[in-house]
Amino acid sequence: MKTIKIAGVPEHFNLPWHMCIEDGEFEAVGIDLQWRDVPEGTGKMCQMLRDGETDIAVILTEGIIKDIAAGNPSKIVQVYVQSPLIWGIHVAANSSYNSLSDLENKKVAISRMGSGSHLMSIVNAQNQNWNTENLQFEIVNTIDGAVESLTSGKADYFMWERFMTQPLVDNGIFRRIADCPTPWPCFVIAVRNEVLEQHPKIIEQILDIINTTTEEFKLIPSIDRTLASNYNQKVEAIQEWLKLTRWSQKQMTAPTFDKIMEQLLKLQIIDKKLPKESILK
């Protein structure tokens, strides 16, 4: 058995991985795939790839591209979710903020620097023509940290995937005042270069197995109910999410890569365009 470590957020996008692991699909081909939930998200997973704490990460596109550009020795092997991620912009339920314009020059809670919640706050500021130099950040690590930070008034707003935060909205902890979709496919699969060089066949097998599952994922009987109970969601919300979500089984195309590069440059998330070969396998 070859042990491979994989990390991802504890969110509904990743249920296909858990199903394949529980069904023994990786074991059947001699792979002990060890999943680790990372509620802190992309910034933390970038660090884990750098430190060799994980071999594979299912990670936000903008976060890993920024980190590979900054020297993370990993590559993107394929797109995992093709559809954009819909980020909800949340405030404390009892706050006085009612519209996006109320949040200009206010403090944004982020999980950590370089995370999706950080980078998407820049995307949102640019969409609103705010001066991104004036963005102020409060690092909160996890969604629980964000609840504490917004409720106590340490930060004013928080951006996170809108379906995962829906229970907090339903329970009157957060109010969502707007949505902000990513201008690119949201999740990719990244692998450390060392693992790619030493075990290319194993990585190929892992991708074949997950791709077979994601291709047919929406057709699984009662998958909406399974997702709803696993992730503490209402079935109607999950049905809407399933309609909006498209998994991918392919590597990123050159035109998509170029478009993302241009957007990240414009957002000043990266400072120069990188050749495709340095990011994509």
ROSE-387538 format. One line per field, with one value per residue (C-alpha): x, z, y negated; residue in one letter. Coordinates in pm, 1 decimal, m for minus. Layout:
REM ROSE-387538
X <- (X	...) $
Z <- (Z	...) $
Y <- (Y	...) $
r <- (a	...) $
END
This chain:
REM ROSE-387538
X <- (0.0	127.9	23.0	m74.8	m191.2	m464.3	m617.8	m937.2	m1201.4	m1481.4	m1739.3	m1993.8	m1773.6	m1549.7	m1809.2	m1704.4	m1357.9	m1506.7	m1736.0	m1446.4	m1236.3	m1523.1	m1608.2	m1246.0	m1187.1	m834.1	m747.9	m854.5	m564.2	m312.8	m342.3	m396.3	m539.9	m545.8	m785.1	m739.1	m1009.1	m866.1	m1134.6	m880.3	m891.1	m655.5	m390.0	m331.0	m324.8	m63.7	153.2	89.0	201.7	516.8	593.4	522.1	234.4	10.8	86.1	m234.1	m465.8	m814.4	m773.8	m902.2	m765.8	m658.4	m492.0	m272.3	m174.0	m66.7	134.8	300.6	399.0	555.1	759.4	527.3	684.7	354.9	155.0	m211.0	m295.3	m658.1	m965.4	m1189.6	m1492.4	m1547.1	m1827.2	m1748.5	m1762.0	m2039.0	m1906.2	m2163.5	m2077.9	m2192.0	m2236.6	m2345.2	m2724.8	m2763.2	m2518.7	m2634.5	m2489.5	m2751.7	m2579.1	m2237.4	m2164.7	m2188.5	m1881.4	m1634.7	m1328.1	m1462.5	m1266.4	m1299.4	m1254.0	m1032.3	m917.1	m554.3	m348.8	m346.9	m671.4	m982.8	m1155.5	m860.3	m827.0	m1201.8	m1228.4	m989.4	m1203.7	m1514.7	m1342.2	m1236.2	m1586.9	m1718.8	m1442.8	m1315.2	m953.3	m800.1	m518.1	m775.0	m878.4	m822.5	m801.8	m875.7	m734.2	m989.7	m860.6	m1196.8	m1566.4	m1612.6	m1349.4	m1545.7	m1866.9	m1685.3	m1515.5	m1831.1	m2049.6	m1803.4	m1750.8	m1376.7	m1447.2	m1736.7	m1789.9	m1682.3	m1680.5	m1732.2	m1898.0	m2265.4	m2414.6	m2179.1	m2275.3	m2649.3	m2713.6	m2558.8	m2795.5	m3093.3	m3008.2	m2991.2	m2616.6	m2516.0	m2704.4	m2596.5	m2604.1	m2465.9	m2301.5	m1969.9	m1893.9	m1532.0	m1445.5	m1280.9	m1334.7	m1320.2	m1139.2	m833.3	m628.3	m266.7	15.1	365.1	627.0	825.1	518.9	444.6	799.7	816.7	461.8	307.0	111.2	m40.6	m156.5	m308.2	m498.0	m626.8	m754.8	m920.4	m1108.7	m1228.6	m1323.1	m1540.6	m1727.5	m1768.7	m1891.7	m2190.4	m2217.9	m2542.7	m2710.3	m2657.7	m3002.9	m3098.4	m2761.2	m2936.7	m3057.2	m2714.9	m2546.0	m2809.4	m2770.2	m2387.9	m2344.5	m2633.9	m2819.3	m3176.1	m3252.4	m3382.9	m3053.3	m2856.1	m3074.9	m3003.5	m2631.7	m2626.8	m2785.5	m2509.9	m2214.1	m2023.8	m1736.7	m1454.8	m1251.4	m997.4	m687.8	m728.2	m729.0	m472.2	m735.3	m878.9	m527.8	m447.5	m772.8	m708.5	m352.4	m482.0	m742.3	m494.4	m250.5	m523.2	m614.6	m244.2	m266.0	38.9	297.0	389.0	241.8	382.4	427.8	162.8	430.4	531.5	177.5	3.2	118.4) $
Z <- (0.0	m88.7	157.7	5.7	218.2	88.1	237.4	168.8	333.2	526.6	269.2	45.6	m265.9	m119.5	m41.1	m355.8	m200.8	124.3	m68.3	m270.1	44.0	237.8	m56.7	m57.6	m417.4	m355.2	m134.0	m414.2	m626.7	m338.7	m233.3	128.5	68.6	402.3	404.6	639.2	686.0	692.1	815.0	795.3	415.8	132.6	313.6	557.2	277.8	83.8	395.8	431.1	70.9	131.8	454.6	305.5	555.2	262.8	m82.4	m251.3	m180.5	m314.7	m307.2	m431.8	m774.4	m693.7	m364.8	m502.9	m814.7	m594.9	m373.5	m660.6	m800.6	m458.3	m465.4	m348.5	m506.1	m637.2	m958.8	m1053.1	m1204.2	m1293.7	m1227.8	m963.6	m968.0	m1293.7	m1174.6	m984.2	m605.7	m481.2	m190.2	44.4	200.4	562.5	853.3	1212.3	1218.1	1461.2	1282.9	1118.9	775.8	507.9	173.9	20.6	10.7	393.3	406.6	224.1	445.5	708.1	854.1	686.0	873.9	683.0	768.2	692.7	443.1	98.8	170.5	m45.3	208.2	177.8	m201.9	m263.6	m41.4	m292.7	m585.2	m417.7	m343.9	m708.0	m827.1	m610.2	m727.4	m370.5	m302.4	m218.2	m29.3	237.7	307.3	672.7	776.6	1095.9	1089.2	1235.2	1115.0	1083.0	1036.5	1416.8	1456.8	1211.9	1412.5	1727.7	1546.3	1379.4	1686.4	1912.0	1655.0	1606.3	1231.8	1021.4	744.8	633.2	296.0	280.7	53.6	78.0	114.1	398.3	585.8	518.9	859.9	1029.8	829.8	905.5	1277.4	1286.2	1357.5	1020.5	764.3	400.4	219.2	m119.8	m324.0	m508.7	m748.7	m835.3	m1190.8	m1250.5	m1188.1	m810.8	m698.7	m843.8	m738.4	m659.6	m597.0	m458.8	m737.6	m548.3	m537.6	m906.0	m999.6	m778.8	m818.3	m1144.7	m1195.4	m846.9	m899.5	m1231.8	m1061.5	m789.0	m1051.9	m1254.3	m945.7	m828.3	m1182.4	m1232.9	m913.0	m979.4	m1332.9	m1195.9	m855.6	m924.6	m1042.1	m711.1	m561.2	m275.6	m296.2	m199.1	127.4	200.7	150.9	355.4	656.6	634.5	614.4	829.1	536.5	414.4	123.4	m85.8	m40.9	m144.2	m453.0	m556.7	m490.1	m697.5	m988.9	m974.5	m920.9	m1208.5	m1130.2	m1379.6	m1492.8	m1701.8	m1672.1	m1704.5	m2066.5	m2190.1	m2255.2	m1901.9	m1755.1	m1947.1	m1838.8	m1470.6	m1498.4	m1640.0	m1364.4	m1085.1	m1229.5	m1250.0	m886.9	m795.3	m641.3	m851.4	m981.8	m1312.1	m1562.5	m1526.0	m1797.0	m1795.0	m1743.6	m1406.5	m1266.5	m1456.6	m1491.1) $
Y <- (0.0	m345.2	m617.6	m951.9	m1245.0	m1472.9	m1788.6	m1981.1	m2196.2	m2020.4	m2129.5	m1962.0	m1995.6	m1726.3	m1460.1	m1263.4	m1208.4	m1076.0	m841.8	m698.0	m650.7	m487.2	m261.1	m137.8	m247.5	m373.7	m76.6	156.8	25.3	27.4	m339.1	m441.3	m788.6	m973.1	m1267.8	m1562.7	m1826.4	m2178.9	m2423.3	m2708.7	m2674.0	m2761.8	m2968.4	m2682.8	m2419.5	m2620.0	m2604.3	m2228.3	m2166.5	m2370.3	m2182.0	m1837.4	m1790.7	m1699.3	m1556.9	m1674.7	m1967.7	m2035.6	m2409.1	m2744.3	m2837.4	m3194.5	m3096.7	m2819.8	m3016.3	m3306.4	m3070.1	m2878.2	m3220.1	m3289.0	m2966.4	m2684.1	m2370.1	m2228.8	m2215.3	m2210.9	m1870.8	m1946.4	m2158.2	m1995.4	m2228.1	m2416.2	m2646.0	m2966.8	m2972.9	m3199.3	m3400.4	m3550.6	m3885.7	m3862.9	m4102.4	m4038.1	m4004.9	m4296.5	m4531.4	m4853.3	m4761.7	m4704.0	m4745.4	m4689.2	m5061.1	m5067.2	m4840.4	m5064.0	m5126.1	m4884.5	m4593.0	m4253.3	m3924.6	m3677.4	m3326.2	m3418.0	m3618.9	m3455.6	m3271.8	m3289.8	m3515.5	m3755.3	m3748.6	m3767.4	m4076.5	m4238.6	m4115.1	m4259.2	m4593.5	m4623.5	m4530.7	m4817.8	m5059.3	m5092.8	m5178.9	m4839.2	m5017.0	m5102.1	m4741.9	m4645.9	m4281.8	m4091.3	m3735.1	m3491.3	m3147.7	m2970.6	m3036.3	m3007.5	m3277.8	m3494.3	m3451.1	m3565.9	m3855.5	m3993.5	m3943.0	m4125.6	m4403.6	m4336.1	m4306.2	m4435.4	m4182.5	m3836.7	m3660.6	m3283.0	m3029.2	m3121.4	m2774.2	m2677.7	m2995.0	m2952.2	m2784.3	m3091.6	m3314.0	m3085.6	m3095.1	m3475.8	m3500.7	m3650.9	m3854.4	m3819.3	m4150.9	m4046.8	m3770.4	m3782.7	m3493.7	m3410.8	m3517.0	m3174.0	m2797.0	m2766.9	m2450.2	m2278.0	m1974.8	m2061.6	m1812.4	m1864.2	m1844.4	m1579.4	m1349.3	m1415.8	m1318.2	m1008.3	m870.5	m994.2	m668.6	m683.1	m1041.9	m935.6	m651.4	m884.9	m1130.2	m850.9	m729.6	m1072.1	m1176.9	m869.1	m959.9	m1333.5	m1263.7	m1072.2	m1240.8	m1429.1	m1106.8	m924.3	m848.4	m1088.7	m1264.4	m1589.7	m1435.3	m1282.5	m1620.9	m1803.7	m1573.7	m1557.8	m1934.8	m2056.6	m2214.5	m2238.5	m2004.2	m2298.3	m2486.4	m2177.8	m2129.8	m2488.5	m2436.4	m2115.1	m2302.9	m2566.0	m2331.0	m2166.7	m1930.3	m1898.5	m1598.2	m1791.1	m2004.6	m2379.6	m2499.0	m2751.8	m3025.4	m2982.6	m2995.9	m3316.2	m3476.1	m3393.4	m3528.0	m3856.3	m3889.1	m3809.5	m4064.5	m4328.9	m4256.6	m4281.1	m3934.1	m3839.3	m4084.0	m3919.1	m3675.8	m3327.0	m3065.5	m2792.2	m2523.5	m2669.4	m2630.2	m2350.8	m1991.9) $
r <- (m	k	t	i	k	i	a	g	v	p	e	h	f	n	l	p	w	h	m	c	i	e	d	g	e	f	e	a	v	g	i	d	l	q	w	r	d	v	p	e	g	t	g	k	m	c	q	m	l	r	d	g	e	t	d	i	a	v	i	l	t	e	g	i	i	k	d	i	a	a	g	n	p	s	k	i	v	q	v	y	v	q	s	p	l	i	w	g	i	h	v	a	a	n	s	s	y	n	s	l	s	d	l	e	n	k	k	v	a	i	s	r	m	g	s	g	s	h	l	m	s	i	v	n	a	q	n	q	n	w	n	t	e	n	l	q	f	e	i	v	n	t	i	d	g	a	v	e	s	l	t	s	g	k	a	d	y	f	m	w	e	r	f	m	t	q	p	l	v	d	n	g	i	f	r	r	i	a	d	c	p	t	p	w	p	c	f	v	i	a	v	r	n	e	v	l	e	q	h	p	k	i	i	e	q	i	l	d	i	i	n	t	t	t	e	e	f	k	l	i	p	s	i	d	r	t	l	a	s	n	y	n	q	k	v	e	a	i	q	e	w	l	k	l	t	r	w	s	q	k	q	m	t	a	p	t	f	d	k	i	m	e	q	l	l	k	l	q	i	i	d	k	k	l	p	k	e	s	i	l	k) $
END
